[in-house]
């Protein structure tokens, strides 16, 4: 169902790795809604080649950039504006990775160098992206910047280890840069706190299947899918949400307001 919600808008979409990626679904929906954008991901993700399929489907160019490198980001914003022929209206940060989670380190046994990598890739990169956009004056008035977060920023999910701190950092950056870009350019900055979703990053977290099912049974609407998340993201890029900024927006089928559900009670009483 396309309504030209993003007609004439230009964007940069970070983090489409494969068809399961939330960023992939956002790109497909953004195209349907009339946007033009460039796709970007870390050079290592490019080698897997999947993103070429998406680029073809969306008639978009790909510019590799490691989101932790300010130099790569400078190159990305310069080229994106050349390719798109103007300033940027929307940015999606859909980036997350924790070497500690990948290597199975528990919370009490974190490697601190990897911890810093987690924060850099999954949190600080959001600051770097907006910093470069600001320095290049690359954003249009009334633009919209969105990053994806998870409720482990507020509540304890033991297997989410250092990513929970990265998400807390990410949400804090959204508030602080939201203030700054709001004052400067009327640009809004928000995070979407998404349900557990079966993607490469999601399923890499220990015990994922259990907390996917748990969240599904706790939420009156069930877990929000990647497609639902893409739709919500499109609404935030559209002019229908111009006054929403500096928010962490729960997109979780009601999970975050629940104490316990009948389904969970039934499960435990069995
Ligand atoms: P995904 O694995 O498809 O996407 C993660 C992306 O981050 C990949 O494209 C990867 O190449 C990219 N990335 C990693 N290091 C990078 C770097 N240095 N520079 C640039 N890009 C880099 O998984 P998914 O689930 O689509 O993740 C997208 C976002 O959604 C992440 O922020 C994740 O934490 C968040 N999220 C995911 C949930 C889930 O259960 N899957 C739940 C809530 C939030």
py3Dmol code that shows the C-alpha trace and the ligand (Angstrom):
import py3Dmol

protein = """\
ATOM      1  CA  UNK A   1       0.000   0.000   0.000  1.00  0.00           C
ATOM      2  CA  UNK A   2       1.906   3.037  -1.247  1.00  0.00           C
ATOM      3  CA  UNK A   3       0.793   6.615  -0.586  1.00  0.00           C
ATOM      4  CA  UNK A   4       3.759   8.626  -1.834  1.00  0.00           C
ATOM      5  CA  UNK A   5       4.552   9.501   1.782  1.00  0.00           C
ATOM      6  CA  UNK A   6       8.228  10.076   0.923  1.00  0.00           C
ATOM      7  CA  UNK A   7       7.825  11.551  -2.545  1.00  0.00           C
ATOM      8  CA  UNK A   8      10.748  13.845  -3.343  1.00  0.00           C
ATOM      9  CA  UNK A   9      12.666  12.893  -0.195  1.00  0.00           C
ATOM     10  CA  UNK A  10      16.311  11.822  -0.249  1.00  0.00           C
ATOM     11  CA  UNK A  11      17.910   9.548   2.319  1.00  0.00           C
ATOM     12  CA  UNK A  12      20.757   7.380   3.539  1.00  0.00           C
ATOM     13  CA  UNK A  13      19.973   3.881   4.833  1.00  0.00           C
ATOM     14  CA  UNK A  14      22.591   2.141   6.989  1.00  0.00           C
ATOM     15  CA  UNK A  15      22.565  -1.563   7.835  1.00  0.00           C
ATOM     16  CA  UNK A  16      20.860  -3.694   5.153  1.00  0.00           C
ATOM     17  CA  UNK A  17      22.760  -6.984   5.286  1.00  0.00           C
ATOM     18  CA  UNK A  18      20.269  -9.502   3.899  1.00  0.00           C
ATOM     19  CA  UNK A  19      16.554  -9.892   3.263  1.00  0.00           C
ATOM     20  CA  UNK A  20      15.861 -10.389   6.974  1.00  0.00           C
ATOM     21  CA  UNK A  21      17.471  -7.065   7.975  1.00  0.00           C
ATOM     22  CA  UNK A  22      15.130  -4.381   9.275  1.00  0.00           C
ATOM     23  CA  UNK A  23      17.010  -1.849   7.092  1.00  0.00           C
ATOM     24  CA  UNK A  24      16.277  -3.988   4.028  1.00  0.00           C
ATOM     25  CA  UNK A  25      12.534  -3.793   4.699  1.00  0.00           C
ATOM     26  CA  UNK A  26      12.773  -0.043   5.307  1.00  0.00           C
ATOM     27  CA  UNK A  27      14.575   0.414   1.973  1.00  0.00           C
ATOM     28  CA  UNK A  28      11.895  -1.523   0.095  1.00  0.00           C
ATOM     29  CA  UNK A  29       9.101   0.480   1.750  1.00  0.00           C
ATOM     30  CA  UNK A  30      10.919   3.805   1.277  1.00  0.00           C
ATOM     31  CA  UNK A  31      11.225   3.055  -2.439  1.00  0.00           C
ATOM     32  CA  UNK A  32       7.511   2.191  -2.619  1.00  0.00           C
ATOM     33  CA  UNK A  33       6.721   5.521  -0.959  1.00  0.00           C
ATOM     34  CA  UNK A  34       8.653   7.451  -3.599  1.00  0.00           C
ATOM     35  CA  UNK A  35      11.974   8.143  -1.833  1.00  0.00           C
ATOM     36  CA  UNK A  36      15.408   8.178  -3.422  1.00  0.00           C
ATOM     37  CA  UNK A  37      18.294   7.003  -1.272  1.00  0.00           C
ATOM     38  CA  UNK A  38      21.757   5.525  -1.091  1.00  0.00           C
ATOM     39  CA  UNK A  39      22.486   2.302   0.755  1.00  0.00           C
ATOM     40  CA  UNK A  40      25.517   1.879   2.950  1.00  0.00           C
ATOM     41  CA  UNK A  41      27.091  -0.800   5.078  1.00  0.00           C
ATOM     42  CA  UNK A  42      30.508  -1.779   6.440  1.00  0.00           C
ATOM     43  CA  UNK A  43      32.930  -2.897   3.701  1.00  0.00           C
ATOM     44  CA  UNK A  44      32.977  -6.393   5.208  1.00  0.00           C
ATOM     45  CA  UNK A  45      29.197  -6.709   4.786  1.00  0.00           C
ATOM     46  CA  UNK A  46      29.541  -5.719   1.106  1.00  0.00           C
ATOM     47  CA  UNK A  47      31.643  -8.759   0.405  1.00  0.00           C
ATOM     48  CA  UNK A  48      28.665 -10.954   1.131  1.00  0.00           C
ATOM     49  CA  UNK A  49      27.088  -9.372  -1.956  1.00  0.00           C
ATOM     50  CA  UNK A  50      23.454  -9.602  -0.866  1.00  0.00           C
ATOM     51  CA  UNK A  51      23.053  -5.820  -0.750  1.00  0.00           C
ATOM     52  CA  UNK A  52      23.547  -5.640  -4.551  1.00  0.00           C
ATOM     53  CA  UNK A  53      20.176  -7.335  -4.989  1.00  0.00           C
ATOM     54  CA  UNK A  54      18.506  -4.676  -2.863  1.00  0.00           C
ATOM     55  CA  UNK A  55      20.322  -1.876  -4.703  1.00  0.00           C
ATOM     56  CA  UNK A  56      19.036  -3.202  -8.015  1.00  0.00           C
ATOM     57  CA  UNK A  57      15.497  -3.562  -6.688  1.00  0.00           C
ATOM     58  CA  UNK A  58      15.498  -0.003  -5.315  1.00  0.00           C
ATOM     59  CA  UNK A  59      17.516   1.556  -8.116  1.00  0.00           C
ATOM     60  CA  UNK A  60      19.914   2.809  -5.421  1.00  0.00           C
ATOM     61  CA  UNK A  61      23.676   3.186  -5.305  1.00  0.00           C
ATOM     62  CA  UNK A  62      25.797   1.622  -2.580  1.00  0.00           C
ATOM     63  CA  UNK A  63      28.548   3.538  -0.793  1.00  0.00           C
ATOM     64  CA  UNK A  64      30.589   1.413   1.629  1.00  0.00           C
ATOM     65  CA  UNK A  65      31.349   3.021   5.008  1.00  0.00           C
ATOM     66  CA  UNK A  66      32.460   1.676   8.360  1.00  0.00           C
ATOM     67  CA  UNK A  67      30.147   3.681  10.623  1.00  0.00           C
ATOM     68  CA  UNK A  68      32.887   3.973  13.272  1.00  0.00           C
ATOM     69  CA  UNK A  69      35.163   5.855  10.832  1.00  0.00           C
ATOM     70  CA  UNK A  70      34.580   9.609  10.561  1.00  0.00           C
ATOM     71  CA  UNK A  71      36.631   9.610   7.347  1.00  0.00           C
ATOM     72  CA  UNK A  72      34.370   6.964   5.756  1.00  0.00           C
ATOM     73  CA  UNK A  73      31.301   8.908   6.886  1.00  0.00           C
ATOM     74  CA  UNK A  74      32.647  12.145   5.383  1.00  0.00           C
ATOM     75  CA  UNK A  75      33.133  10.376   2.081  1.00  0.00           C
ATOM     76  CA  UNK A  76      29.648   8.838   2.342  1.00  0.00           C
ATOM     77  CA  UNK A  77      27.848  12.146   2.958  1.00  0.00           C
ATOM     78  CA  UNK A  78      29.796  13.925   0.200  1.00  0.00           C
ATOM     79  CA  UNK A  79      29.062  11.208  -2.360  1.00  0.00           C
ATOM     80  CA  UNK A  80      25.452  10.712  -1.264  1.00  0.00           C
ATOM     81  CA  UNK A  81      24.697  14.404  -1.845  1.00  0.00           C
ATOM     82  CA  UNK A  82      26.380  14.254  -5.262  1.00  0.00           C
ATOM     83  CA  UNK A  83      24.429  11.149  -6.289  1.00  0.00           C
ATOM     84  CA  UNK A  84      21.091  12.365  -4.952  1.00  0.00           C
ATOM     85  CA  UNK A  85      21.627  15.902  -6.196  1.00  0.00           C
ATOM     86  CA  UNK A  86      20.930  17.693  -2.929  1.00  0.00           C
ATOM     87  CA  UNK A  87      20.743  17.552   0.833  1.00  0.00           C
ATOM     88  CA  UNK A  88      19.418  14.629   2.878  1.00  0.00           C
ATOM     89  CA  UNK A  89      15.881  14.392   4.317  1.00  0.00           C
ATOM     90  CA  UNK A  90      16.118  11.123   6.237  1.00  0.00           C
ATOM     91  CA  UNK A  91      18.711   8.812   7.773  1.00  0.00           C
ATOM     92  CA  UNK A  92      18.215   5.319   9.158  1.00  0.00           C
ATOM     93  CA  UNK A  93      20.821   3.985  11.618  1.00  0.00           C
ATOM     94  CA  UNK A  94      20.187   0.237  11.720  1.00  0.00           C
ATOM     95  CA  UNK A  95      23.569  -0.895  13.006  1.00  0.00           C
ATOM     96  CA  UNK A  96      24.448  -3.201  15.845  1.00  0.00           C
ATOM     97  CA  UNK A  97      27.258  -5.572  16.703  1.00  0.00           C
ATOM     98  CA  UNK A  98      28.947  -6.809  19.865  1.00  0.00           C
ATOM     99  CA  UNK A  99      32.149  -8.843  19.678  1.00  0.00           C
ATOM    100  CA  UNK A 100      31.457  -9.967  23.268  1.00  0.00           C
ATOM    101  CA  UNK A 101      28.064 -11.398  22.284  1.00  0.00           C
ATOM    102  CA  UNK A 102      29.476 -12.927  19.116  1.00  0.00           C
ATOM    103  CA  UNK A 103      32.175 -14.677  21.131  1.00  0.00           C
ATOM    104  CA  UNK A 104      29.823 -15.790  23.894  1.00  0.00           C
ATOM    105  CA  UNK A 105      31.307 -13.706  26.751  1.00  0.00           C
ATOM    106  CA  UNK A 106      29.038 -13.436  29.771  1.00  0.00           C
ATOM    107  CA  UNK A 107      28.338 -10.129  31.559  1.00  0.00           C
ATOM    108  CA  UNK A 108      30.824 -10.951  34.323  1.00  0.00           C
ATOM    109  CA  UNK A 109      33.576 -11.818  31.880  1.00  0.00           C
ATOM    110  CA  UNK A 110      33.484  -9.055  29.263  1.00  0.00           C
ATOM    111  CA  UNK A 111      36.552  -8.200  27.227  1.00  0.00           C
ATOM    112  CA  UNK A 112      36.890  -4.410  27.623  1.00  0.00           C
ATOM    113  CA  UNK A 113      38.465  -3.775  24.239  1.00  0.00           C
ATOM    114  CA  UNK A 114      35.512  -5.519  22.653  1.00  0.00           C
ATOM    115  CA  UNK A 115      33.154  -3.630  24.978  1.00  0.00           C
ATOM    116  CA  UNK A 116      34.522  -0.393  23.526  1.00  0.00           C
ATOM    117  CA  UNK A 117      34.019  -1.737  20.000  1.00  0.00           C
ATOM    118  CA  UNK A 118      30.410  -2.538  20.876  1.00  0.00           C
ATOM    119  CA  UNK A 119      29.846   1.010  22.101  1.00  0.00           C
ATOM    120  CA  UNK A 120      31.611   2.480  19.073  1.00  0.00           C
ATOM    121  CA  UNK A 121      29.748   0.426  16.452  1.00  0.00           C
ATOM    122  CA  UNK A 122      26.307   0.346  18.049  1.00  0.00           C
ATOM    123  CA  UNK A 123      26.155   3.667  19.924  1.00  0.00           C
ATOM    124  CA  UNK A 124      28.841   6.235  19.136  1.00  0.00           C
ATOM    125  CA  UNK A 125      28.460   5.733  15.374  1.00  0.00           C
ATOM    126  CA  UNK A 126      25.071   7.473  15.678  1.00  0.00           C
ATOM    127  CA  UNK A 127      26.807  10.568  17.064  1.00  0.00           C
ATOM    128  CA  UNK A 128      29.481  10.414  14.363  1.00  0.00           C
ATOM    129  CA  UNK A 129      26.852  10.238  11.602  1.00  0.00           C
ATOM    130  CA  UNK A 130      25.022  13.339  12.864  1.00  0.00           C
ATOM    131  CA  UNK A 131      28.309  15.112  13.565  1.00  0.00           C
ATOM    132  CA  UNK A 132      29.431  14.650   9.952  1.00  0.00           C
ATOM    133  CA  UNK A 133      25.976  15.617   8.653  1.00  0.00           C
ATOM    134  CA  UNK A 134      26.117  18.794  10.743  1.00  0.00           C
ATOM    135  CA  UNK A 135      29.659  19.707   9.664  1.00  0.00           C
ATOM    136  CA  UNK A 136      28.763  19.274   5.998  1.00  0.00           C
ATOM    137  CA  UNK A 137      25.412  21.013   6.484  1.00  0.00           C
ATOM    138  CA  UNK A 138      24.035  17.954   4.721  1.00  0.00           C
ATOM    139  CA  UNK A 139      20.521  17.873   6.207  1.00  0.00           C
ATOM    140  CA  UNK A 140      17.428  19.574   4.863  1.00  0.00           C
ATOM    141  CA  UNK A 141      15.100  21.552   7.144  1.00  0.00           C
ATOM    142  CA  UNK A 142      12.447  19.271   8.716  1.00  0.00           C
ATOM    143  CA  UNK A 143      14.531  16.168   8.091  1.00  0.00           C
ATOM    144  CA  UNK A 144      14.208  13.043  10.207  1.00  0.00           C
ATOM    145  CA  UNK A 145      16.853  10.770  11.743  1.00  0.00           C
ATOM    146  CA  UNK A 146      15.934   7.367  13.211  1.00  0.00           C
ATOM    147  CA  UNK A 147      17.973   4.673  14.984  1.00  0.00           C
ATOM    148  CA  UNK A 148      16.822   1.260  16.163  1.00  0.00           C
ATOM    149  CA  UNK A 149      17.009   0.364  19.818  1.00  0.00           C
ATOM    150  CA  UNK A 150      15.925  -2.364  22.216  1.00  0.00           C
ATOM    151  CA  UNK A 151      14.254  -2.369  25.637  1.00  0.00           C
ATOM    152  CA  UNK A 152      17.403  -3.824  27.234  1.00  0.00           C
ATOM    153  CA  UNK A 153      18.423  -0.140  27.499  1.00  0.00           C
ATOM    154  CA  UNK A 154      15.890   0.185  30.371  1.00  0.00           C
ATOM    155  CA  UNK A 155      15.364  -3.380  31.673  1.00  0.00           C
ATOM    156  CA  UNK A 156      17.728  -6.249  32.371  1.00  0.00           C
ATOM    157  CA  UNK A 157      18.063  -8.993  29.741  1.00  0.00           C
ATOM    158  CA  UNK A 158      21.146 -10.884  30.956  1.00  0.00           C
ATOM    159  CA  UNK A 159      22.275 -12.263  27.564  1.00  0.00           C
ATOM    160  CA  UNK A 160      22.210  -8.803  25.967  1.00  0.00           C
ATOM    161  CA  UNK A 161      25.375  -7.923  27.991  1.00  0.00           C
ATOM    162  CA  UNK A 162      27.270  -4.890  26.647  1.00  0.00           C
ATOM    163  CA  UNK A 163      24.689  -4.193  23.916  1.00  0.00           C
ATOM    164  CA  UNK A 164      22.325  -2.990  26.638  1.00  0.00           C
ATOM    165  CA  UNK A 165      24.810  -0.198  27.442  1.00  0.00           C
ATOM    166  CA  UNK A 166      25.257   0.581  23.749  1.00  0.00           C
ATOM    167  CA  UNK A 167      21.482   0.987  23.405  1.00  0.00           C
ATOM    168  CA  UNK A 168      21.317   3.276  26.460  1.00  0.00           C
ATOM    169  CA  UNK A 169      24.054   5.381  24.837  1.00  0.00           C
ATOM    170  CA  UNK A 170      22.222   5.390  21.509  1.00  0.00           C
ATOM    171  CA  UNK A 171      18.988   6.633  23.093  1.00  0.00           C
ATOM    172  CA  UNK A 172      20.846   9.334  25.002  1.00  0.00           C
ATOM    173  CA  UNK A 173      22.556  10.525  21.817  1.00  0.00           C
ATOM    174  CA  UNK A 174      19.117  10.729  20.135  1.00  0.00           C
ATOM    175  CA  UNK A 175      17.931  13.119  22.868  1.00  0.00           C
ATOM    176  CA  UNK A 176      21.035  15.292  22.907  1.00  0.00           C
ATOM    177  CA  UNK A 177      21.535  15.516  19.144  1.00  0.00           C
ATOM    178  CA  UNK A 178      17.765  15.871  18.785  1.00  0.00           C
ATOM    179  CA  UNK A 179      17.976  19.070  20.792  1.00  0.00           C
ATOM    180  CA  UNK A 180      20.881  20.371  18.745  1.00  0.00           C
ATOM    181  CA  UNK A 181      19.551  19.537  15.281  1.00  0.00           C
ATOM    182  CA  UNK A 182      16.077  20.684  16.263  1.00  0.00           C
ATOM    183  CA  UNK A 183      17.405  24.116  17.159  1.00  0.00           C
ATOM    184  CA  UNK A 184      19.658  24.300  14.112  1.00  0.00           C
ATOM    185  CA  UNK A 185      17.529  22.867  11.302  1.00  0.00           C
ATOM    186  CA  UNK A 186      14.146  21.708  12.656  1.00  0.00           C
ATOM    187  CA  UNK A 187      15.474  18.173  12.183  1.00  0.00           C
ATOM    188  CA  UNK A 188      14.008  15.513  14.469  1.00  0.00           C
ATOM    189  CA  UNK A 189      15.903  12.581  15.985  1.00  0.00           C
ATOM    190  CA  UNK A 190      14.238   9.516  17.495  1.00  0.00           C
ATOM    191  CA  UNK A 191      14.924   5.894  18.379  1.00  0.00           C
ATOM    192  CA  UNK A 192      12.460   3.060  17.786  1.00  0.00           C
ATOM    193  CA  UNK A 193      12.585   0.371  20.463  1.00  0.00           C
ATOM    194  CA  UNK A 194      11.699  -2.734  18.448  1.00  0.00           C
ATOM    195  CA  UNK A 195      10.422  -6.188  19.495  1.00  0.00           C
ATOM    196  CA  UNK A 196      12.825  -9.118  19.175  1.00  0.00           C
ATOM    197  CA  UNK A 197      13.094  -9.823  15.441  1.00  0.00           C
ATOM    198  CA  UNK A 198      14.570 -12.838  13.635  1.00  0.00           C
ATOM    199  CA  UNK A 199      17.561 -11.257  11.875  1.00  0.00           C
ATOM    200  CA  UNK A 200      21.303 -11.957  11.843  1.00  0.00           C
ATOM    201  CA  UNK A 201      21.987  -9.498  14.710  1.00  0.00           C
ATOM    202  CA  UNK A 202      18.891 -10.604  16.658  1.00  0.00           C
ATOM    203  CA  UNK A 203      19.394 -14.347  16.542  1.00  0.00           C
ATOM    204  CA  UNK A 204      23.072 -13.886  17.483  1.00  0.00           C
ATOM    205  CA  UNK A 205      22.046 -13.039  21.064  1.00  0.00           C
ATOM    206  CA  UNK A 206      22.149 -16.051  23.435  1.00  0.00           C
ATOM    207  CA  UNK A 207      18.716 -17.443  24.340  1.00  0.00           C
ATOM    208  CA  UNK A 208      17.095 -15.460  21.493  1.00  0.00           C
ATOM    209  CA  UNK A 209      14.361 -18.012  20.789  1.00  0.00           C
ATOM    210  CA  UNK A 210      13.273 -18.000  24.439  1.00  0.00           C
ATOM    211  CA  UNK A 211      12.993 -14.249  24.728  1.00  0.00           C
ATOM    212  CA  UNK A 212      11.380 -13.978  21.317  1.00  0.00           C
ATOM    213  CA  UNK A 213       8.629 -16.378  22.484  1.00  0.00           C
ATOM    214  CA  UNK A 214       8.431 -14.753  25.913  1.00  0.00           C
ATOM    215  CA  UNK A 215       7.950 -11.260  24.409  1.00  0.00           C
ATOM    216  CA  UNK A 216       5.399 -12.635  21.957  1.00  0.00           C
ATOM    217  CA  UNK A 217       3.346 -14.166  24.779  1.00  0.00           C
ATOM    218  CA  UNK A 218       3.654 -11.068  26.969  1.00  0.00           C
ATOM    219  CA  UNK A 219       2.509  -8.610  24.308  1.00  0.00           C
ATOM    220  CA  UNK A 220      -1.221  -8.259  23.640  1.00  0.00           C
ATOM    221  CA  UNK A 221      -0.516  -7.641  19.948  1.00  0.00           C
ATOM    222  CA  UNK A 222       2.363 -10.144  19.769  1.00  0.00           C
ATOM    223  CA  UNK A 223       5.849  -9.199  18.577  1.00  0.00           C
ATOM    224  CA  UNK A 224       6.140  -6.458  15.972  1.00  0.00           C
ATOM    225  CA  UNK A 225       7.641  -7.844  12.757  1.00  0.00           C
ATOM    226  CA  UNK A 226      10.448  -6.280  10.708  1.00  0.00           C
ATOM    227  CA  UNK A 227       7.800  -5.223   8.146  1.00  0.00           C
ATOM    228  CA  UNK A 228       5.799  -3.463  10.881  1.00  0.00           C
ATOM    229  CA  UNK A 229       8.996  -1.749  12.014  1.00  0.00           C
ATOM    230  CA  UNK A 230       9.636  -0.577   8.449  1.00  0.00           C
ATOM    231  CA  UNK A 231       6.127   0.903   8.258  1.00  0.00           C
ATOM    232  CA  UNK A 232       6.614   2.751  11.531  1.00  0.00           C
ATOM    233  CA  UNK A 233       9.984   4.044  10.353  1.00  0.00           C
ATOM    234  CA  UNK A 234       8.415   5.339   7.118  1.00  0.00           C
ATOM    235  CA  UNK A 235       5.841   7.248   9.185  1.00  0.00           C
ATOM    236  CA  UNK A 236       8.694   8.886  11.109  1.00  0.00           C
ATOM    237  CA  UNK A 237      10.437   9.890   7.880  1.00  0.00           C
ATOM    238  CA  UNK A 238       7.188  11.326   6.508  1.00  0.00           C
ATOM    239  CA  UNK A 239       5.799  14.812   7.096  1.00  0.00           C
ATOM    240  CA  UNK A 240       3.022  13.296   9.243  1.00  0.00           C
ATOM    241  CA  UNK A 241       5.316  13.214  12.311  1.00  0.00           C
ATOM    242  CA  UNK A 242       7.102  16.554  12.076  1.00  0.00           C
ATOM    243  CA  UNK A 243       6.795  17.452  15.770  1.00  0.00           C
ATOM    244  CA  UNK A 244       7.971  14.125  17.226  1.00  0.00           C
ATOM    245  CA  UNK A 245      11.551  14.382  18.428  1.00  0.00           C
ATOM    246  CA  UNK A 246      14.010  13.267  21.144  1.00  0.00           C
ATOM    247  CA  UNK A 247      11.834  10.216  21.874  1.00  0.00           C
ATOM    248  CA  UNK A 248      12.478   6.551  22.399  1.00  0.00           C
ATOM    249  CA  UNK A 249       9.357   5.155  20.733  1.00  0.00           C
ATOM    250  CA  UNK A 250       8.200   1.715  21.827  1.00  0.00           C
ATOM    251  CA  UNK A 251       7.291  -0.496  18.883  1.00  0.00           C
ATOM    252  CA  UNK A 252       6.659  -3.734  20.697  1.00  0.00           C
ATOM    253  CA  UNK A 253       3.017  -4.827  20.541  1.00  0.00           C
ATOM    254  CA  UNK A 254       2.483  -3.534  24.090  1.00  0.00           C
ATOM    255  CA  UNK A 255       5.328  -5.481  25.764  1.00  0.00           C
ATOM    256  CA  UNK A 256       6.806  -2.516  27.644  1.00  0.00           C
ATOM    257  CA  UNK A 257       3.533  -1.774  29.485  1.00  0.00           C
ATOM    258  CA  UNK A 258       2.959  -5.327  30.679  1.00  0.00           C
ATOM    259  CA  UNK A 259       3.576  -6.859  34.116  1.00  0.00           C
ATOM    260  CA  UNK A 260       2.445 -10.369  33.326  1.00  0.00           C
ATOM    261  CA  UNK A 261       0.064 -11.860  30.770  1.00  0.00           C
ATOM    262  CA  UNK A 262      -2.418 -14.723  30.965  1.00  0.00           C
ATOM    263  CA  UNK A 263      -0.368 -16.668  28.415  1.00  0.00           C
ATOM    264  CA  UNK A 264       2.716 -16.496  30.634  1.00  0.00           C
ATOM    265  CA  UNK A 265       0.688 -17.441  33.750  1.00  0.00           C
ATOM    266  CA  UNK A 266      -0.734 -20.443  31.857  1.00  0.00           C
ATOM    267  CA  UNK A 267       2.744 -21.462  30.722  1.00  0.00           C
ATOM    268  CA  UNK A 268       4.210 -21.334  34.214  1.00  0.00           C
ATOM    269  CA  UNK A 269       1.258 -23.019  35.898  1.00  0.00           C
ATOM    270  CA  UNK A 270       1.466 -26.037  33.566  1.00  0.00           C
TER     271      UNK A 270
END
"""
ligand_1 = """\
44
LIG
P 21.225 -7.134 10.891
O 22.294 -8.062 11.352
O 20.523 -7.460 9.644
O 21.769 -5.626 10.825
C 22.860 -5.147 11.574
C 23.707 -4.338 10.621
O 24.771 -3.632 11.260
C 24.348 -5.215 9.526
O 23.947 -4.768 8.249
C 25.831 -4.973 9.743
O 26.610 -5.109 8.565
C 25.821 -3.550 10.288
N 27.089 -3.163 10.889
C 27.817 -3.842 11.821
N 28.974 -3.196 12.062
C 28.977 -2.072 11.267
C 29.891 -1.002 11.066
N 31.065 -0.941 11.742
N 29.575 -0.036 10.179
C 28.406 -0.070 9.471
N 27.498 -1.066 9.643
C 27.787 -2.062 10.512
O 20.161 -7.130 12.122
P 18.915 -6.182 12.471
O 18.155 -6.907 13.512
O 18.240 -5.747 11.240
O 19.607 -4.951 13.210
C 19.332 -3.613 12.909
C 19.199 -2.791 14.172
O 17.993 -3.197 14.874
C 20.344 -2.956 15.175
O 20.624 -1.706 15.759
C 19.727 -3.886 16.209
O 20.349 -3.786 17.469
C 18.312 -3.323 16.235
N 17.332 -4.178 16.889
C 17.212 -5.483 16.516
C 16.340 -6.316 17.190
C 16.275 -7.755 16.828
O 15.768 -8.561 17.652
N 16.742 -8.156 15.654
C 15.476 -5.823 18.288
C 15.648 -4.417 18.564
C 16.554 -3.639 17.890
"""
view = py3Dmol.view(width=600, height=400)
view.addModel(protein, "pdb")
view.setStyle({"model": 0}, {"cartoon": {"style": "trace"}})
view.addModel(ligand_1, "xyz")
view.setStyle({"model": 1}, {"stick": {}})
view.zoomTo()
view.show()
